[in-house]
Amino acid sequence: MPHKYPTHPDYARIPVFNFRFNRLMVALMNAFVALSRWRVARQSPEGLAVSRVAIFGTGGRQIPGILYRPESVSGAVPLLLYFHGGAFALTYAANHLTMCQSYALRSGCAVLLVDYRLAPAHPWPAPFDDCYDSLLWARQSAQELAIDPRRIVVGGDSAGGALAAGVAQKALDQGEVLSGQMLVYPVTDSRCNTQSVQEFDDAPLWNSISTRRMWQAYLPGGDHQQPPEYAAPGLRQDLGGLPPAYVETAEFDPLRDEGEHYARALQAAGVPVEMNATQGTIHGYELAAENPIVKDAMDRRCAFLSACFQRPDSIDSTGSEA
């Protein structure tokens, strides 16, 4: 049944879902997502080398990952460290694979898709710890991976955007220099009090009801008004010194306002920001891959990555002149 929002025609018949985050429902949804990505996961895209990697985290914990590397580029290449969306609870989907492939081919970089632990079985801080550990591991394994540790961008969509923004903040605090952060309709605010959250309780595909349930699963029993550091990156007060950012939002998305607020806060702190407020769109709008809005967004994301990777080679991983 059509929804009431004046979206692009490609999204006119997307239904309204109210996601539940109990373990049985999440397990069923993840089984469906894994099955739906099977064909894409088996393909070896032309021009890309694809490998499964074991990322070693704190205490020797292994985190699965998928590494894409363009075959046309030799030597050490820059890296996009990518954290998929899925409300901190869902596994990566087919579109995450195809997008990572595009980023690698079009931006001439390696892309490491991190298969981090998922709520509700593994709530905060497990997903975040896996993502931050993957940054440290990539730097430590740069020679083996044939990547340039001086040119790393973190990126993610939705919950993955929260993880990327949080990793960028912790990296700054720990003296780990990044080249950029690519945040696609990111989760940034656990308080769920923006106008878009209040308005879009019946938006198609993803709405504010699901948003509130997501936070309950990710921070069970936690204080959503004062969440742990890095969990809700939009609530950080001091944003100075963070790497350049690309922030993308969707018009009919409960997360729209918190993404826009974070972009403006970064700008106010002197961080270079490219904002792309897409119109007529819903959360997860890449599901219509041939849509002109999606194609334009992919163009902008890849251009941002390319610009980040052109930083001078004379800056080492600590930010000092070599």
QUIJO-V135364 format. One line per field, one symbol per residue. ss: DSSP state (2 for helix, 1 for strand, 0 for the rest). phi: phi as a letter, one per 20 degrees, with the letter a starting at -180 (. if undefined). psi: psi as a letter, one per 40 degrees, with the letter a starting at -180 (. if undefined). A space follows every 10 residues. Layout:
ss->???
phi->???
psi->???
This chain:
ss->0000000022 2000000000 0022222222 2222220222 2200000111 1111110222 0111111111 0000001111 1110000000 0002222222 2222222001 1111000000 0000022222 2222222222 0222201111 1111111022 2222222222 2220000001 1111000000 0000222220 0000000222 2222222200 0000000000 0022200000 0000111110 0100022222 2222222200 0011111000 0100222000 0222222222 2222222200 0000100000 10
phi->.geeeeeggf dfdffeddfd dfffffffff ffffffegff fefdgfncec becdeedgmn fedfbcddbf feddmfdfcd eddfepmmcd ffdgffffff ffgffedmce cdeeeffcfe fcfgdgffgf ffffffffff dgffeldefe ccdebadlff ffffffffff ggfemeeder bdddkffccf flcfffffee ecffmccfff fffgfffedf meefecfggm fcffefeddf nffgcdcdcd fdcgegffff ffffffffen efcddcefdm dcgmffgdfe ffffffffgf ffffgffffe fgfedefene ff
psi->hiieigiide edehihihii fidddddddd ddddddeddd deighhehhh ihihhhahee hhhiihhhhh eehiahiihh hhhiiffedi iiiddddddd ddddddefii hhhhgiiiie dgaheddddd dddddddddd edddefihee ghhiiiibdd dddddddddd dddeehhiei hhhhgihehe dfeidddddf efiidhaddd ddddddddgh eihedgiihe dgdeehdheh eiiiihhhii dghdeddddd ddddddddee hhhhhggiie iihfeedgde hddddddddd ddddddddee iieehaeeei h.
